[in-house]
């Protein structure tokens, strides 16, 4: 199945094209999407952990559409990058760890979004702070595991 994925036209183009529009552009878009996604998530997480407590949570509503844009860009470019290296990444531990941590990170956004948008509870309780801390750790781990793919997995 992984070999079949690698045979897709887009995967072959990304892997073999010398064009700047192939792998370099897709990788740049993936990196930019990650910066937007993880950066916006960090801003919210740090606020929920107490940094900038004087700024009302309502001021952080902008984060969720921005996160959605970053997540969409990363989903599209990530699928393309995976297809390019499916046989090596599909069974690589750093990739599997990265994807697990991305899922965990996104899963923390759902209750945090509800908390911020719907004002569930007036003060940041221990549960919200724990989710924010888990989000910081999961995003940091996902970025690190993704970066390690370049060093630990031969593509």
FIDO-273310 format. One record per atom (N, C-alpha, C): atom name; x, y, z; residue in three letters. Coordinates in Angstrom, 2 decimals, always signed. Example, Ala and Ser with C-alpha at 12.3 -4.5 7.8 and 13.67 -1.06 7.14 Angstrom:
BEGIN
[atom 'N',[+13.19,-5.69,+7.80],'ala'],
[atom 'CA',[+12.30,-4.50,+7.80],'ala'],
[atom 'C',[+13.20,-3.30,+7.80],'ala'],
[atom 'N',[+12.85,-2.25,+7.08],'ser'],
[atom 'CA',[+13.67,-1.06,+7.14],'ser'],
[atom 'C',[+12.90,+0.03,+7.87],'ser'],
This chain:
BEGIN
[atom 'N',[+0.81,-1.19,+0.00],'unk'],
[atom 'CA',[+0.00,+0.00,+0.00],'unk'],
[atom 'C',[+0.87,+1.27,+0.00],'unk'],
[atom 'N',[+1.94,+1.26,+0.81],'unk'],
[atom 'CA',[+2.83,+2.42,+0.87],'unk'],
[atom 'C',[+3.53,+2.65,-0.46],'unk'],
[atom 'N',[+3.90,+1.57,-1.15],'unk'],
[atom 'CA',[+4.51,+1.70,-2.48],'unk'],
[atom 'C',[+3.50,+2.28,-3.46],'unk'],
[atom 'N',[+2.25,+1.89,-3.34],'unk'],
[atom 'CA',[+1.19,+2.41,-4.20],'unk'],
[atom 'C',[+1.03,+3.92,-3.99],'unk'],
[atom 'N',[+1.06,+4.36,-2.74],'unk'],
[atom 'CA',[+0.96,+5.78,-2.43],'unk'],
[atom 'C',[+2.13,+6.54,-3.06],'unk'],
[atom 'N',[+3.33,+5.97,-2.95],'unk'],
[atom 'CA',[+4.51,+6.61,-3.53],'unk'],
[atom 'C',[+4.46,+6.68,-5.06],'unk'],
[atom 'N',[+3.61,+5.88,-5.68],'unk'],
[atom 'CA',[+3.53,+5.89,-7.15],'unk'],
[atom 'C',[+2.58,+6.97,-7.68],'unk'],
[atom 'N',[+1.86,+7.66,-6.80],'unk'],
[atom 'CA',[+0.98,+8.75,-7.25],'unk'],
[atom 'C',[+1.81,+9.79,-8.00],'unk'],
[atom 'N',[+1.19,+10.41,-8.96],'unk'],
[atom 'CA',[+1.88,+11.43,-9.77],'unk'],
[atom 'C',[+2.46,+12.55,-8.93],'unk'],
[atom 'N',[+1.71,+13.02,-7.96],'unk'],
[atom 'CA',[+2.18,+14.13,-7.12],'unk'],
[atom 'C',[+3.41,+13.71,-6.31],'unk'],
[atom 'N',[+3.43,+12.45,-5.86],'unk'],
[atom 'CA',[+4.57,+11.95,-5.09],'unk'],
[atom 'C',[+5.81,+11.85,-5.96],'unk'],
[atom 'N',[+5.64,+11.33,-7.16],'unk'],
[atom 'CA',[+6.76,+11.22,-8.10],'unk'],
[atom 'C',[+7.28,+12.61,-8.45],'unk'],
[atom 'N',[+6.39,+13.53,-8.72],'unk'],
[atom 'CA',[+6.78,+14.91,-9.04],'unk'],
[atom 'C',[+7.57,+15.54,-7.90],'unk'],
[atom 'N',[+7.08,+15.40,-6.67],'unk'],
[atom 'CA',[+7.78,+15.98,-5.52],'unk'],
[atom 'C',[+9.16,+15.36,-5.33],'unk'],
[atom 'N',[+9.24,+14.06,-5.55],'unk'],
[atom 'CA',[+10.49,+13.33,-5.32],'unk'],
[atom 'C',[+11.52,+13.59,-6.42],'unk'],
[atom 'N',[+11.07,+13.72,-7.67],'unk'],
[atom 'CA',[+12.01,+13.73,-8.79],'unk'],
[atom 'C',[+12.17,+15.08,-9.50],'unk'],
[atom 'N',[+11.25,+15.98,-9.31],'unk'],
[atom 'CA',[+11.31,+17.25,-10.04],'unk'],
[atom 'C',[+12.41,+18.16,-9.49],'unk'],
[atom 'N',[+13.20,+18.75,-10.38],'unk'],
[atom 'CA',[+14.19,+19.72,-9.93],'unk'],
[atom 'C',[+13.58,+21.12,-9.74],'unk'],
[atom 'N',[+12.30,+21.27,-10.04],'unk'],
[atom 'CA',[+11.63,+22.57,-9.96],'unk'],
[atom 'C',[+11.54,+23.06,-8.52],'unk'],
[atom 'N',[+11.71,+24.37,-8.36],'unk'],
[atom 'CA',[+11.55,+24.99,-7.05],'unk'],
[atom 'C',[+10.09,+24.89,-6.61],'unk'],
[atom 'N',[+9.17,+24.68,-7.54],'unk'],
[atom 'CA',[+7.75,+24.57,-7.22],'unk'],
[atom 'C',[+7.38,+23.20,-6.66],'unk'],
[atom 'N',[+8.29,+22.27,-6.71],'unk'],
[atom 'CA',[+8.02,+20.93,-6.20],'unk'],
[atom 'C',[+8.32,+20.87,-4.71],'unk'],
[atom 'N',[+9.24,+20.04,-4.32],'unk'],
[atom 'CA',[+9.53,+19.79,-2.91],'unk'],
[atom 'C',[+9.86,+21.06,-2.11],'unk'],
[atom 'N',[+10.71,+21.97,-2.61],'unk'],
[atom 'CA',[+11.03,+23.16,-1.79],'unk'],
[atom 'C',[+9.80,+23.99,-1.44],'unk'],
[atom 'N',[+8.90,+24.18,-2.38],'unk'],
[atom 'CA',[+7.72,+25.00,-2.12],'unk'],
[atom 'C',[+6.76,+24.30,-1.17],'unk'],
[atom 'N',[+6.53,+23.02,-1.38],'unk'],
[atom 'CA',[+5.62,+22.28,-0.50],'unk'],
[atom 'C',[+6.18,+22.25,+0.92],'unk'],
[atom 'N',[+7.47,+22.03,+1.05],'unk'],
[atom 'CA',[+8.09,+22.01,+2.38],'unk'],
[atom 'C',[+8.02,+23.38,+3.04],'unk'],
[atom 'N',[+8.22,+24.45,+2.27],'unk'],
[atom 'CA',[+8.11,+25.80,+2.81],'unk'],
[atom 'C',[+6.69,+26.10,+3.27],'unk'],
[atom 'N',[+5.69,+25.69,+2.48],'unk'],
[atom 'CA',[+4.30,+25.88,+2.89],'unk'],
[atom 'C',[+3.99,+25.09,+4.15],'unk'],
[atom 'N',[+4.53,+23.88,+4.25],'unk'],
[atom 'CA',[+4.30,+23.05,+5.44],'unk'],
[atom 'C',[+4.91,+23.72,+6.67],'unk'],
[atom 'N',[+6.11,+24.24,+6.52],'unk'],
[atom 'CA',[+6.78,+24.92,+7.63],'unk'],
[atom 'C',[+6.03,+26.19,+8.04],'unk'],
[atom 'N',[+5.56,+26.94,+7.05],'unk'],
[atom 'CA',[+4.81,+28.16,+7.35],'unk'],
[atom 'C',[+3.49,+27.83,+8.03],'unk'],
[atom 'N',[+2.78,+26.82,+7.52],'unk'],
[atom 'CA',[+1.54,+26.40,+8.16],'unk'],
[atom 'C',[+1.76,+25.95,+9.59],'unk'],
[atom 'N',[+2.88,+25.25,+9.82],'unk'],
[atom 'CA',[+3.20,+24.80,+11.17],'unk'],
[atom 'C',[+3.49,+25.98,+12.08],'unk'],
[atom 'N',[+4.20,+26.97,+11.57],'unk'],
[atom 'CA',[+4.50,+28.16,+12.38],'unk'],
[atom 'C',[+3.21,+28.87,+12.78],'unk'],
[atom 'N',[+2.28,+28.99,+11.86],'unk'],
[atom 'CA',[+1.00,+29.64,+12.15],'unk'],
[atom 'C',[+0.20,+28.82,+13.16],'unk'],
[atom 'N',[+0.08,+27.54,+12.89],'unk'],
[atom 'CA',[-0.70,+26.64,+13.74],'unk'],
[atom 'C',[-0.13,+26.54,+15.15],'unk'],
[atom 'N',[+1.13,+26.22,+15.24],'unk'],
[atom 'CA',[+1.75,+26.02,+16.55],'unk'],
[atom 'C',[+1.93,+27.36,+17.27],'unk'],
[atom 'N',[+2.29,+28.39,+16.54],'unk'],
[atom 'CA',[+2.45,+29.71,+17.16],'unk'],
[atom 'C',[+1.16,+30.21,+17.78],'unk'],
[atom 'N',[+0.06,+30.11,+17.04],'unk'],
[atom 'CA',[-1.23,+30.56,+17.57],'unk'],
[atom 'C',[-1.65,+29.70,+18.77],'unk'],
[atom 'N',[-1.40,+28.41,+18.68],'unk'],
[atom 'CA',[-1.73,+27.52,+19.80],'unk'],
[atom 'C',[-0.92,+27.88,+21.04],'unk'],
[atom 'N',[+0.36,+28.17,+20.85],'unk'],
[atom 'CA',[+1.21,+28.57,+21.97],'unk'],
[atom 'C',[+0.70,+29.85,+22.63],'unk'],
[atom 'N',[+0.28,+30.81,+21.82],'unk'],
[atom 'CA',[-0.24,+32.07,+22.37],'unk'],
[atom 'C',[-1.40,+31.79,+23.31],'unk'],
[atom 'N',[-2.34,+30.97,+22.87],'unk'],
[atom 'CA',[-3.48,+30.64,+23.71],'unk'],
[atom 'C',[-3.05,+29.85,+24.94],'unk'],
[atom 'N',[-2.21,+28.85,+24.74],'unk'],
[atom 'CA',[-1.76,+28.02,+25.86],'unk'],
[atom 'C',[-1.06,+28.86,+26.92],'unk'],
[atom 'N',[-0.20,+29.75,+26.49],'unk'],
[atom 'CA',[+0.51,+30.59,+27.47],'unk'],
[atom 'C',[-0.44,+31.52,+28.21],'unk'],
[atom 'N',[-1.44,+32.03,+27.51],'unk'],
[atom 'CA',[-2.46,+32.87,+28.18],'unk'],
[atom 'C',[-3.20,+32.05,+29.24],'unk'],
[atom 'N',[-3.57,+30.83,+28.87],'unk'],
[atom 'CA',[-4.31,+29.99,+29.82],'unk'],
[atom 'C',[-3.44,+29.54,+30.99],'unk'],
[atom 'N',[-2.12,+29.57,+30.80],'unk'],
[atom 'CA',[-1.20,+29.24,+31.89],'unk'],
[atom 'C',[-0.88,+30.46,+32.76],'unk'],
[atom 'N',[-1.43,+31.62,+32.39],'unk'],
[atom 'CA',[-1.30,+32.78,+33.26],'unk'],
[atom 'C',[-0.53,+33.94,+32.70],'unk'],
[atom 'N',[+0.11,+33.79,+31.55],'unk'],
[atom 'CA',[+0.84,+34.91,+30.96],'unk'],
[atom 'C',[-0.17,+35.84,+30.28],'unk'],
[atom 'N',[-0.16,+37.08,+30.65],'unk'],
[atom 'CA',[-1.11,+38.04,+30.09],'unk'],
[atom 'C',[-2.51,+37.88,+30.66],'unk'],
[atom 'N',[-2.59,+37.53,+31.93],'unk'],
[atom 'CA',[-3.87,+37.31,+32.60],'unk'],
[atom 'C',[-4.80,+38.52,+32.55],'unk'],
[atom 'N',[-4.22,+39.70,+32.41],'unk'],
[atom 'CA',[-5.04,+40.91,+32.38],'unk'],
[atom 'C',[-5.77,+41.08,+31.04],'unk'],
[atom 'N',[-5.43,+40.30,+30.03],'unk'],
[atom 'CA',[-6.12,+40.36,+28.73],'unk'],
[atom 'C',[-7.29,+39.37,+28.78],'unk'],
[atom 'N',[-8.49,+39.82,+28.51],'unk'],
[atom 'CA',[-9.65,+38.92,+28.59],'unk'],
[atom 'C',[-9.57,+37.81,+27.54],'unk'],
[atom 'N',[-10.10,+36.64,+27.90],'unk'],
[atom 'CA',[-10.08,+35.50,+26.98],'unk'],
[atom 'C',[-10.80,+35.79,+25.67],'unk'],
[atom 'N',[-11.81,+36.65,+25.71],'unk'],
[atom 'CA',[-12.54,+37.00,+24.49],'unk'],
[atom 'C',[-11.61,+37.58,+23.43],'unk'],
[atom 'N',[-10.51,+38.18,+23.85],'unk'],
[atom 'CA',[-9.55,+38.74,+22.90],'unk'],
[atom 'C',[-8.78,+37.67,+22.14],'unk'],
[atom 'N',[-8.92,+36.43,+22.55],'unk'],
[atom 'CA',[-8.20,+35.32,+21.93],'unk'],
[atom 'C',[-9.06,+34.51,+20.97],'unk'],
[atom 'N',[-10.24,+34.97,+20.66],'unk'],
[atom 'CA',[-11.12,+34.26,+19.73],'unk'],
[atom 'C',[-10.52,+34.15,+18.34],'unk'],
[atom 'N',[-9.70,+35.10,+17.96],'unk'],
[atom 'CA',[-9.07,+35.11,+16.64],'unk'],
[atom 'C',[-8.21,+33.88,+16.40],'unk'],
[atom 'N',[-7.76,+33.25,+17.48],'unk'],
[atom 'CA',[-6.83,+32.13,+17.36],'unk'],
[atom 'C',[-7.43,+30.95,+16.61],'unk'],
[atom 'N',[-8.69,+30.67,+16.81],'unk'],
[atom 'CA',[-9.27,+29.45,+16.24],'unk'],
[atom 'C',[-9.38,+29.47,+14.72],'unk'],
[atom 'N',[-9.80,+30.57,+14.09],'unk'],
[atom 'CA',[-9.74,+30.59,+12.62],'unk'],
[atom 'C',[-8.31,+30.51,+12.09],'unk'],
[atom 'N',[-7.37,+31.13,+12.78],'unk'],
[atom 'CA',[-5.97,+31.08,+12.37],'unk'],
[atom 'C',[-5.44,+29.65,+12.48],'unk'],
[atom 'N',[-5.76,+28.98,+13.58],'unk'],
[atom 'CA',[-5.36,+27.58,+13.76],'unk'],
[atom 'C',[-5.97,+26.72,+12.65],'unk'],
[atom 'N',[-7.22,+26.98,+12.30],'unk'],
[atom 'CA',[-7.87,+26.20,+11.24],'unk'],
[atom 'C',[-7.15,+26.37,+9.90],'unk'],
[atom 'N',[-6.72,+27.58,+9.61],'unk'],
[atom 'CA',[-5.97,+27.83,+8.37],'unk'],
[atom 'C',[-4.64,+27.08,+8.40],'unk'],
[atom 'N',[-3.90,+27.20,+9.49],'unk'],
[atom 'CA',[-2.62,+26.50,+9.62],'unk'],
[atom 'C',[-2.79,+24.99,+9.54],'unk'],
[atom 'N',[-3.83,+24.48,+10.18],'unk'],
[atom 'CA',[-4.08,+23.05,+10.16],'unk'],
[atom 'C',[-4.43,+22.57,+8.76],'unk'],
[atom 'N',[-5.22,+23.35,+8.03],'unk'],
[atom 'CA',[-5.58,+22.98,+6.67],'unk'],
[atom 'C',[-4.35,+22.96,+5.76],'unk'],
[atom 'N',[-3.53,+23.99,+5.85],'unk'],
[atom 'CA',[-2.30,+24.04,+5.05],'unk'],
[atom 'C',[-1.42,+22.84,+5.37],'unk'],
[atom 'N',[-1.28,+22.53,+6.65],'unk'],
[atom 'CA',[-0.42,+21.41,+7.04],'unk'],
[atom 'C',[-1.00,+20.05,+6.67],'unk'],
[atom 'N',[-2.30,+19.94,+6.71],'unk'],
[atom 'CA',[-2.93,+18.69,+6.29],'unk'],
[atom 'C',[-2.66,+18.44,+4.80],'unk'],
[atom 'N',[-2.88,+19.45,+3.99],'unk'],
[atom 'CA',[-2.67,+19.30,+2.55],'unk'],
[atom 'C',[-1.20,+19.05,+2.20],'unk'],
[atom 'N',[-0.32,+19.87,+2.72],'unk'],
[atom 'CA',[+1.10,+19.71,+2.40],'unk'],
[atom 'C',[+1.68,+18.47,+3.06],'unk'],
[atom 'N',[+1.19,+18.14,+4.25],'unk'],
[atom 'CA',[+1.67,+16.94,+4.94],'unk'],
[atom 'C',[+1.33,+15.67,+4.19],'unk'],
[atom 'N',[+0.13,+15.60,+3.63],'unk'],
[atom 'CA',[-0.25,+14.43,+2.82],'unk'],
[atom 'C',[+0.67,+14.33,+1.61],'unk'],
[atom 'N',[+0.97,+15.46,+0.99],'unk'],
[atom 'CA',[+1.86,+15.46,-0.17],'unk'],
[atom 'C',[+3.27,+14.99,+0.22],'unk'],
[atom 'N',[+3.80,+15.50,+1.32],'unk'],
[atom 'CA',[+5.13,+15.11,+1.77],'unk'],
[atom 'C',[+5.17,+13.64,+2.19],'unk'],
[atom 'N',[+4.10,+13.17,+2.81],'unk'],
[atom 'CA',[+4.04,+11.76,+3.18],'unk'],
[atom 'C',[+4.04,+10.88,+1.94],'unk'],
[atom 'N',[+3.24,+11.25,+0.94],'unk'],
[atom 'CA',[+3.16,+10.46,-0.29],'unk'],
[atom 'C',[+4.54,+10.32,-0.94],'unk'],
[atom 'N',[+5.32,+11.37,-0.89],'unk'],
[atom 'CA',[+6.67,+11.37,-1.46],'unk'],
[atom 'C',[+7.56,+10.33,-0.79],'unk'],
[atom 'N',[+7.38,+10.11,+0.49],'unk'],
[atom 'CA',[+8.25,+9.21,+1.28],'unk'],
[atom 'C',[+7.47,+8.11,+2.00],'unk'],
[atom 'N',[+6.37,+7.67,+1.46],'unk'],
[atom 'CA',[+5.46,+6.77,+2.18],'unk'],
[atom 'C',[+6.14,+5.48,+2.65],'unk'],
[atom 'N',[+6.99,+4.88,+1.84],'unk'],
[atom 'CA',[+7.58,+3.60,+2.26],'unk'],
[atom 'C',[+8.56,+3.76,+3.41],'unk'],
[atom 'N',[+9.25,+4.89,+3.49],'unk'],
[atom 'CA',[+10.19,+5.07,+4.60],'unk'],
[atom 'C',[+9.51,+5.67,+5.83],'unk'],
[atom 'N',[+8.57,+6.59,+5.62],'unk'],
[atom 'CA',[+7.93,+7.23,+6.77],'unk'],
[atom 'C',[+6.78,+6.42,+7.35],'unk'],
[atom 'N',[+6.12,+5.64,+6.54],'unk'],
[atom 'CA',[+4.93,+4.92,+6.98],'unk'],
[atom 'C',[+5.13,+3.99,+8.16],'unk'],
[atom 'N',[+6.36,+3.55,+8.34],'unk'],
[atom 'CA',[+6.67,+2.65,+9.46],'unk'],
[atom 'C',[+7.74,+3.23,+10.39],'unk'],
[atom 'N',[+8.12,+4.47,+10.17],'unk'],
[atom 'CA',[+9.17,+5.10,+10.97],'unk'],
[atom 'C',[+8.62,+5.61,+12.30],'unk'],
[atom 'N',[+9.29,+5.27,+13.38],'unk'],
[atom 'CA',[+8.85,+5.67,+14.71],'unk'],
[atom 'C',[+8.70,+7.19,+14.86],'unk'],
[atom 'N',[+9.66,+8.01,+14.39],'unk'],
[atom 'CA',[+9.46,+9.46,+14.55],'unk'],
[atom 'C',[+8.19,+9.96,+13.85],'unk'],
[atom 'N',[+7.86,+9.41,+12.70],'unk'],
[atom 'CA',[+6.65,+9.83,+11.99],'unk'],
[atom 'C',[+5.40,+9.42,+12.77],'unk'],
[atom 'N',[+5.40,+8.19,+13.26],'unk'],
[atom 'CA',[+4.24,+7.70,+14.02],'unk'],
[atom 'C',[+4.07,+8.50,+15.32],'unk'],
[atom 'N',[+5.16,+8.83,+15.97],'unk'],
[atom 'CA',[+5.11,+9.66,+17.18],'unk'],
[atom 'C',[+4.58,+11.05,+16.82],'unk'],
[atom 'N',[+5.11,+11.63,+15.73],'unk'],
[atom 'CA',[+4.67,+12.95,+15.30],'unk'],
[atom 'C',[+3.17,+12.97,+15.07],'unk'],
[atom 'N',[+2.66,+12.01,+14.33],'unk'],
[atom 'CA',[+1.23,+11.99,+14.01],'unk'],
[atom 'C',[+0.39,+11.78,+15.27],'unk'],
[atom 'N',[+0.85,+10.95,+16.19],'unk'],
[atom 'CA',[+0.12,+10.75,+17.45],'unk'],
[atom 'C',[+0.07,+12.05,+18.25],'unk'],
[atom 'N',[+1.18,+12.77,+18.28],'unk'],
[atom 'CA',[+1.22,+14.02,+19.02],'unk'],
[atom 'C',[+0.40,+15.12,+18.35],'unk'],
[atom 'N',[+0.34,+15.12,+17.03],'unk'],
[atom 'CA',[-0.51,+16.09,+16.33],'unk'],
[atom 'C',[-1.97,+15.83,+16.68],'unk'],
[atom 'N',[-2.38,+14.56,+16.67],'unk'],
[atom 'CA',[-3.76,+14.21,+17.04],'unk'],
[atom 'C',[-4.04,+14.64,+18.48],'unk'],
[atom 'N',[-3.10,+14.37,+19.38],'unk'],
[atom 'CA',[-3.28,+14.77,+20.78],'unk'],
[atom 'C',[-3.37,+16.30,+20.91],'unk'],
[atom 'N',[-2.55,+17.01,+20.16],'unk'],
[atom 'CA',[-2.56,+18.47,+20.20],'unk'],
[atom 'C',[-3.89,+19.03,+19.73],'unk'],
[atom 'N',[-4.36,+18.52,+18.61],'unk'],
[atom 'CA',[-5.64,+18.99,+18.06],'unk'],
[atom 'C',[-6.78,+18.63,+19.03],'unk'],
[atom 'N',[-6.67,+17.47,+19.67],'unk'],
[atom 'CA',[-7.70,+17.05,+20.62],'unk'],
[atom 'C',[-7.79,+18.01,+21.81],'unk'],
[atom 'N',[-6.69,+18.63,+22.19],'unk'],
[atom 'CA',[-6.75,+19.59,+23.30],'unk'],
[atom 'C',[-7.41,+20.89,+22.86],'unk'],
[atom 'N',[-7.36,+21.18,+21.57],'unk'],
[atom 'CA',[-7.96,+22.43,+21.07],'unk'],
[atom 'C',[-9.48,+22.43,+21.18],'unk'],
[atom 'N',[-10.09,+21.28,+21.08],'unk'],
[atom 'CA',[-11.56,+21.21,+21.10],'unk'],
[atom 'C',[-12.12,+21.71,+22.44],'unk'],
[atom 'N',[-11.70,+21.15,+23.57],'unk'],
[atom 'CA',[-12.23,+21.68,+24.84],'unk'],
[atom 'C',[-11.74,+23.09,+25.14],'unk'],
[atom 'N',[-10.52,+23.43,+24.72],'unk'],
[atom 'CA',[-10.03,+24.80,+24.96],'unk'],
[atom 'C',[-10.84,+25.80,+24.14],'unk'],
[atom 'N',[-11.21,+25.43,+22.94],'unk'],
[atom 'CA',[-12.05,+26.30,+22.11],'unk'],
[atom 'C',[-13.40,+26.54,+22.79],'unk'],
[atom 'N',[-13.97,+25.47,+23.29],'unk'],
[atom 'CA',[-15.26,+25.59,+23.99],'unk'],
[atom 'C',[-15.13,+26.52,+25.20],'unk'],
[atom 'N',[-14.05,+26.36,+25.91],'unk'],
[atom 'CA',[-13.80,+27.18,+27.09],'unk'],
[atom 'C',[-13.68,+28.66,+26.72],'unk'],
[atom 'N',[-12.90,+28.96,+25.68],'unk'],
[atom 'CA',[-12.65,+30.35,+25.29],'unk'],
[atom 'C',[-13.88,+30.97,+24.64],'unk'],
[atom 'N',[-14.53,+30.25,+23.74],'unk'],
[atom 'CA',[-15.64,+30.84,+22.98],'unk'],
[atom 'C',[-16.94,+30.90,+23.76],'unk'],
[atom 'N',[-17.14,+29.96,+24.66],'unk'],
[atom 'CA',[-18.43,+29.89,+25.35],'unk'],
[atom 'C',[-18.33,+30.23,+26.82],'unk'],
[atom 'N',[-17.14,+30.63,+27.25],'unk'],
[atom 'CA',[-16.98,+31.08,+28.64],'unk'],
[atom 'C',[-17.34,+30.02,+29.66],'unk'],
[atom 'N',[-17.01,+28.76,+29.38],'unk'],
[atom 'CA',[-17.29,+27.70,+30.34],'unk'],
[atom 'C',[-16.41,+27.94,+31.56],'unk'],
[atom 'N',[-17.01,+28.37,+32.64],'unk'],
[atom 'CA',[-16.26,+28.71,+33.85],'unk'],
[atom 'C',[-15.67,+30.10,+33.71],'unk'],
[atom 'N',[-15.55,+30.81,+34.76],'unk'],
[atom 'CA',[-15.05,+32.18,+34.71],'unk'],
[atom 'C',[-13.53,+32.25,+34.91],'unk'],
[atom 'N',[-12.97,+31.35,+35.68],'unk'],
[atom 'CA',[-11.54,+31.41,+35.92],'unk'],
[atom 'C',[-10.87,+30.16,+35.33],'unk'],
[atom 'N',[-9.61,+30.32,+35.00],'unk'],
[atom 'CA',[-8.87,+29.18,+34.46],'unk'],
[atom 'C',[-8.57,+28.21,+35.61],'unk'],
[atom 'N',[-9.29,+27.11,+35.60],'unk'],
[atom 'CA',[-9.09,+26.11,+36.63],'unk'],
[atom 'C',[-7.93,+25.20,+36.30],'unk'],
[atom 'N',[-7.68,+24.28,+37.19],'unk'],
[atom 'CA',[-6.58,+23.34,+37.02],'unk'],
[atom 'C',[-6.71,+22.49,+35.77],'unk'],
[atom 'N',[-7.94,+22.12,+35.41],'unk'],
[atom 'CA',[-8.16,+21.28,+34.22],'unk'],
[atom 'C',[-7.77,+22.04,+32.95],'unk'],
[atom 'N',[-8.15,+23.30,+32.86],'unk'],
[atom 'CA',[-7.81,+24.11,+31.69],'unk'],
[atom 'C',[-6.30,+24.33,+31.61],'unk'],
[atom 'N',[-5.68,+24.62,+32.73],'unk'],
[atom 'CA',[-4.22,+24.78,+32.73],'unk'],
[atom 'C',[-3.51,+23.49,+32.36],'unk'],
[atom 'N',[-4.02,+22.37,+32.82],'unk'],
[atom 'CA',[-3.44,+21.08,+32.48],'unk'],
[atom 'C',[-3.54,+20.82,+30.97],'unk'],
[atom 'N',[-4.69,+21.14,+30.38],'unk'],
[atom 'CA',[-4.85,+20.97,+28.93],'unk'],
[atom 'C',[-3.91,+21.89,+28.17],'unk'],
[atom 'N',[-3.76,+23.13,+28.63],'unk'],
[atom 'CA',[-2.85,+24.08,+27.98],'unk'],
[atom 'C',[-1.41,+23.58,+28.05],'unk'],
[atom 'N',[-1.02,+23.06,+29.20],'unk'],
[atom 'CA',[+0.34,+22.53,+29.36],'unk'],
[atom 'C',[+0.53,+21.30,+28.48],'unk'],
[atom 'N',[-0.48,+20.43,+28.44],'unk'],
[atom 'CA',[-0.41,+19.24,+27.58],'unk'],
[atom 'C',[-0.30,+19.65,+26.11],'unk'],
[atom 'N',[-1.02,+20.68,+25.73],'unk'],
[atom 'CA',[-0.96,+21.19,+24.37],'unk'],
[atom 'C',[+0.45,+21.68,+24.03],'unk'],
[atom 'N',[+1.04,+22.46,+24.92],'unk'],
[atom 'CA',[+2.41,+22.94,+24.71],'unk'],
[atom 'C',[+3.38,+21.78,+24.53],'unk'],
[atom 'N',[+3.27,+20.79,+25.40],'unk'],
[atom 'CA',[+4.17,+19.63,+25.30],'unk'],
[atom 'C',[+3.93,+18.84,+24.03],'unk'],
[atom 'N',[+2.67,+18.62,+23.68],'unk'],
[atom 'CA',[+2.35,+17.82,+22.50],'unk'],
[atom 'C',[+2.81,+18.51,+21.22],'unk'],
[atom 'N',[+2.55,+19.83,+21.11],'unk'],
[atom 'CA',[+2.99,+20.55,+19.91],'unk'],
[atom 'C',[+4.52,+20.55,+19.83],'unk'],
[atom 'N',[+5.19,+20.77,+20.95],'unk'],
[atom 'CA',[+6.66,+20.76,+20.96],'unk'],
[atom 'C',[+7.20,+19.40,+20.54],'unk'],
[atom 'N',[+6.58,+18.35,+21.05],'unk'],
[atom 'CA',[+7.00,+17.00,+20.68],'unk'],
[atom 'C',[+6.73,+16.69,+19.22],'unk'],
[atom 'N',[+5.60,+17.15,+18.70],'unk'],
[atom 'CA',[+5.26,+16.90,+17.29],'unk'],
[atom 'C',[+6.25,+17.60,+16.36],'unk'],
[atom 'N',[+6.58,+18.84,+16.68],'unk'],
[atom 'CA',[+7.55,+19.58,+15.87],'unk'],
[atom 'C',[+8.92,+18.90,+15.92],'unk'],
[atom 'N',[+9.33,+18.50,+17.11],'unk'],
[atom 'CA',[+10.62,+17.83,+17.27],'unk'],
[atom 'C',[+10.66,+16.51,+16.52],'unk'],
[atom 'N',[+9.63,+15.70,+16.67],'unk'],
[atom 'CA',[+9.58,+14.41,+15.98],'unk'],
[atom 'C',[+9.58,+14.61,+14.47],'unk'],
[atom 'N',[+8.86,+15.61,+13.98],'unk'],
[atom 'CA',[+8.85,+15.90,+12.55],'unk'],
[atom 'C',[+10.23,+16.30,+12.05],'unk'],
[atom 'N',[+10.91,+17.11,+12.82],'unk'],
[atom 'CA',[+12.25,+17.53,+12.42],'unk'],
[atom 'C',[+13.23,+16.36,+12.44],'unk'],
[atom 'N',[+13.05,+15.44,+13.38],'unk'],
[atom 'CA',[+13.94,+14.28,+13.47],'unk'],
[atom 'C',[+13.80,+13.35,+12.27],'unk'],
[atom 'N',[+12.69,+13.44,+11.56],'unk'],
[atom 'CA',[+12.54,+12.61,+10.35],'unk'],
[atom 'C',[+13.69,+12.84,+9.38],'unk'],
[atom 'N',[+14.16,+14.07,+9.28],'unk'],
[atom 'CA',[+15.25,+14.39,+8.35],'unk'],
[atom 'C',[+16.56,+13.74,+8.77],'unk'],
[atom 'N',[+16.70,+13.44,+10.05],'unk'],
[atom 'CA',[+17.97,+12.92,+10.54],'unk'],
[atom 'C',[+17.93,+11.42,+10.85],'unk'],
[atom 'N',[+16.78,+10.90,+11.19],'unk'],
[atom 'CA',[+16.71,+9.51,+11.63],'unk'],
[atom 'C',[+16.11,+8.56,+10.59],'unk'],
[atom 'N',[+15.46,+9.11,+9.58],'unk'],
[atom 'CA',[+14.80,+8.25,+8.59],'unk'],
[atom 'C',[+15.39,+8.57,+7.22],'unk'],
[atom 'N',[+15.95,+7.55,+6.59],'unk'],
[atom 'CA',[+16.49,+7.73,+5.25],'unk'],
[atom 'C',[+15.34,+7.71,+4.26],'unk'],
[atom 'N',[+15.17,+8.83,+3.53],'unk'],
[atom 'CA',[+14.07,+8.91,+2.55],'unk'],
[atom 'C',[+14.53,+8.50,+1.18],'unk'],
